[in-house]
Amino acid sequence: MDTLTDGVVTLNRWRAEDLDVLVDTVSASREHIGEWLVWATDGYGRAEGTEFLTSTAERWASGEAQEYGIYTADSTLAGGCGLMRRDDGREIGYWLAKTCTGRGLATRATALLVAEAWRLGTPHVDILHDELNTRSGAIPARLGFTLHHKEAASDALAPACSGNDFVWRIQRPG
Ligand SMILES: CC(C)(COP(=O)(O)OP(=O)(O)OC[C@H]1O[C@@H](n2cnc3c(N)ncnc32)[C@H](O)[C@@H]1OP(=O)(O)O)[C@@H](O)C(=O)NCCC(=O)NCCS
């Protein structure tokens, strides 16, 4: 679905017209996000934002991923999140602007994506994070995921990462 909401947080499918707010939001939190996510480590400008908005539209069209902006009740862009195909299940990822952390927004966004995954018939959902990224790991722990296994990171590493990922999993109920 293009929009998901719990009344506090709203997830809106990314649109081309989100370019300015996306670039401004990531740029203002570049150190905070880039510490853990390599796509923001070396700066984030209009070229990177355009590339993301183009590729996310392609991933949505192909069914590979549903990626959303996370909005607060006053329509502020707080971050981004996505539900991506992984093996026979799906994976969730997220980031928040630094000023929007500590309020449960990423946990709420993740809960909405888990519900969407069940609606899509997904058998299980995984969340991967570097073993040193404890704030990221607190989200699946809060939502009832269990630690499934540890694996070597497959992508290039952001500066704070160790290279070992924890993989959390939740199974579709019933
Ligand atoms: C990972 C990241 C999204 C986590 O942000 P966060 O603010 O810790 O997560 P939430 O928005 O779910 O907020 C949780 C905090 O809000 C509090 N909270 C308040 N109301 C809450 C609610 N209704 N539900 C859950 N938590 C709530 C929690 O107690 C927690 O507080 P704490 O920080 O004192 O532990 C953020 O640190 C980030 O963007 N990091 C950089 C990018 C990144 O690492 N992405 C993940 C890569 S794997």
The ligand as an SDF file (V2000), in Angstrom:
LIG
                    3D

 48 50  0  0  0  0  0  0  0  0999 V2000
   18.5760    3.1540   14.2600 C   0  0  0  0  0  0  0  0  0  0  0  0
   17.7020    4.3580   14.5830 C   0  0  0  0  0  0  0  0  0  0  0  0
   16.5930    4.5170   13.5560 C   0  0  0  0  0  0  0  0  0  0  0  0
   17.0810    4.1260   15.9700 C   0  0  0  0  0  0  0  0  0  0  0  0
   16.4790    5.3250   16.4020 O   0  0  0  0  0  0  0  0  0  0  0  0
   15.7150    5.3670   17.8230 P   0  0  0  0  0  0  0  0  0  0  0  0
   15.3410    6.7640   18.0560 O   0  0  0  0  0  0  0  0  0  0  0  0
   16.5750    4.6890   18.8390 O   0  0  0  0  0  0  0  0  0  0  0  0
   14.4460    4.4440   17.5750 O   0  0  0  0  0  0  0  0  0  0  0  0
   12.9150    4.7970   17.8680 P   0  0  0  0  0  0  0  0  0  0  0  0
   12.4670    5.9020   16.9920 O   0  0  0  0  0  0  0  0  0  0  0  0
   12.1830    3.5320   17.7600 O   0  0  0  0  0  0  0  0  0  0  0  0
   12.9320    5.3430   19.3460 O   0  0  0  0  0  0  0  0  0  0  0  0
   13.2380    4.4900   20.4370 C   0  0  0  0  0  0  0  0  0  0  0  0
   13.3900    5.3680   21.6730 C   0  0  0  0  0  0  0  0  0  0  0  0
   12.1650    6.0710   21.8770 O   0  0  0  0  0  0  0  0  0  0  0  0
   11.5860    5.6430   23.1280 C   0  0  0  0  0  0  0  0  0  0  0  0
   10.1300    5.5640   22.9010 N   0  0  0  0  0  0  0  0  0  0  0  0
    9.2770    6.5340   23.2470 C   0  0  0  0  0  0  0  0  0  0  0  0
    8.0420    6.1930   22.8660 N   0  0  0  0  0  0  0  0  0  0  0  0
    8.1260    4.9890   22.2740 C   0  0  0  0  0  0  0  0  0  0  0  0
    7.1730    4.1260   21.6760 C   0  0  0  0  0  0  0  0  0  0  0  0
    5.8650    4.4380   21.6140 N   0  0  0  0  0  0  0  0  0  0  0  0
    7.6000    2.9580   21.1230 N   0  0  0  0  0  0  0  0  0  0  0  0
    8.9060    2.6290   21.1570 C   0  0  0  0  0  0  0  0  0  0  0  0
    9.8460    3.4130   21.7370 N   0  0  0  0  0  0  0  0  0  0  0  0
    9.4610    4.5880   22.2870 C   0  0  0  0  0  0  0  0  0  0  0  0
   12.2430    4.3120   23.4200 C   0  0  0  0  0  0  0  0  0  0  0  0
   12.2290    4.0290   24.8040 O   0  0  0  0  0  0  0  0  0  0  0  0
   13.6330    4.5620   22.9270 C   0  0  0  0  0  0  0  0  0  0  0  0
   14.2820    5.3960   23.8530 O   0  0  0  0  0  0  0  0  0  0  0  0
   15.8440    5.3190   24.1820 P   0  0  0  0  0  0  0  0  0  0  0  0
   16.4910    6.0080   23.0350 O   0  0  0  0  0  0  0  0  0  0  0  0
   15.9830    6.0550   25.4370 O   0  0  0  0  0  0  0  0  0  0  0  0
   16.1910    3.8710   24.2640 O   0  0  0  0  0  0  0  0  0  0  0  0
   18.5310    5.6700   14.6230 C   0  0  0  0  0  0  0  0  0  0  0  0
   19.4920    5.5800   15.6580 O   0  0  0  0  0  0  0  0  0  0  0  0
   19.2460    5.9620   13.3100 C   0  0  0  0  0  0  0  0  0  0  0  0
   18.6560    6.5150   12.3960 O   0  0  0  0  0  0  0  0  0  0  0  0
   20.5410    5.6130   13.2320 N   0  0  0  0  0  0  0  0  0  0  0  0
   21.3460    5.8780   12.0360 C   0  0  0  0  0  0  0  0  0  0  0  0
   20.9470    4.9870   10.8820 C   0  0  0  0  0  0  0  0  0  0  0  0
   20.9560    3.5310   11.2800 C   0  0  0  0  0  0  0  0  0  0  0  0
   21.7690    3.0870   12.0770 O   0  0  0  0  0  0  0  0  0  0  0  0
   20.0180    2.7620   10.6870 N   0  0  0  0  0  0  0  0  0  0  0  0
   19.9110    1.3390   10.9480 C   0  0  0  0  0  0  0  0  0  0  0  0
   20.9360    0.5800   10.1980 C   0  0  0  0  0  0  0  0  0  0  0  0
   20.8130   -1.1630   10.5360 S   0  0  0  0  0  0  0  0  0  0  0  0
  1  2  1  0
  2  3  1  0
  2  4  1  0
  2 36  1  0
  4  5  1  0
  5  6  1  0
  6  7  2  0
  6  8  1  0
  6  9  1  0
  9 10  1  0
 10 11  2  0
 10 12  1  0
 10 13  1  0
 13 14  1  0
 14 15  1  0
 15 16  1  0
 15 30  1  0
 16 17  1  0
 17 18  1  0
 17 28  1  0
 18 19  1  0
 18 27  1  0
 19 20  2  0
 20 21  1  0
 21 22  1  0
 21 27  2  0
 22 23  1  0
 22 24  2  0
 24 25  1  0
 25 26  2  0
 26 27  1  0
 28 29  1  0
 28 30  1  0
 30 31  1  0
 31 32  1  0
 32 33  2  0
 32 34  1  0
 32 35  1  0
 36 37  1  0
 36 38  1  0
 38 39  2  0
 38 40  1  0
 40 41  1  0
 41 42  1  0
 42 43  1  0
 43 44  2  0
 43 45  1  0
 45 46  1  0
 46 47  1  0
 47 48  1  0
M  END
$$$$
